[in-house]
Amino acid sequence: MEAGAQEADAGSFSGDVNPITSAASSMKHIIQASEERGIDASVMRAAEGLARRVIGLGHGRDDFLRITDLLTPR
């Protein structure tokens, strides 16, 4: 199993390498660039929305895999 998946399974989401705030910023840029060129960015926009929700919940320093908490039924 990939290290990131192992972290997610263990409930650990270290953002030491790439915090979700950085990922969300990159997604925003990709969305803008795509839409300027007429490319549908709806899937990326949905992913950015999830990232922004995670950041809003106080997990901005965690890795992008933190979104699994929003996607996993409890």
C-alpha positions in Angstrom: 0.0 0.0 0.0 1.3 3.5 -0.8 2.6 5.5 2.1 -0.1 8.2 1.7 -2.9 5.6 1.8 -1.3 4.0 4.9 -1.4 7.4 6.6 -5.0 7.9 5.7 -5.9 4.5 7.0 -4.1 5.3 10.3 -5.8 8.7 10.5 -2.6 10.6 10.0 -2.5 13.4 7.3 1.0 15.0 7.5 1.2 18.0 5.3 5.0 18.3 5.7 5.7 18.0 2.0 2.6 19.6 0.5 -0.1 21.1 2.8 -3.7 21.2 1.5 -3.5 25.0 1.4 -0.9 24.7 -1.3 -2.9 22.1 -3.2 -6.0 24.4 -3.1 -4.0 27.3 -4.4 -2.7 25.2 -7.3 -6.2 23.9 -8.0 -7.5 27.5 -8.2 -4.8 28.4 -10.7 -5.6 25.3 -12.8 -9.4 26.1 -12.8 -8.7 29.7 -13.9 -6.4 28.7 -16.7 -8.7 25.9 -17.8 -11.8 28.1 -17.9 -9.9 30.8 -19.8 -9.3 28.2 -22.5 -12.8 26.9 -22.5 -12.0 23.7 -20.7 -14.6 22.3 -18.3 -13.1 22.5 -14.8 -16.1 21.2 -12.9 -14.3 18.2 -11.4 -11.4 20.3 -10.3 -13.8 22.9 -8.9 -15.4 20.1 -6.8 -12.1 19.0 -5.6 -11.1 22.5 -4.7 -14.4 22.9 -2.8 -13.6 19.8 -0.7 -10.1 21.2 0.0 -11.5 24.5 1.0 -14.0 22.8 3.4 -11.1 20.9 5.0 -9.1 24.1 5.4 -12.2 25.7 6.9 -12.4 22.9 9.5 -8.9 23.8 10.6 -6.9 21.2 8.8 -5.0 23.5 6.4 -1.6 22.2 7.4 -2.6 18.6 6.7 -2.1 16.7 3.4 -4.7 16.6 0.6 -5.7 13.1 1.7 -7.5 14.8 4.7 -10.5 15.1 2.3 -11.1 11.4 2.8 -12.7 12.4 6.1 -15.4 14.3 4.1 -15.9 11.4 1.7 -16.0 8.6 4.2 -19.4 7.9 5.7 -19.4 7.7 9.5 
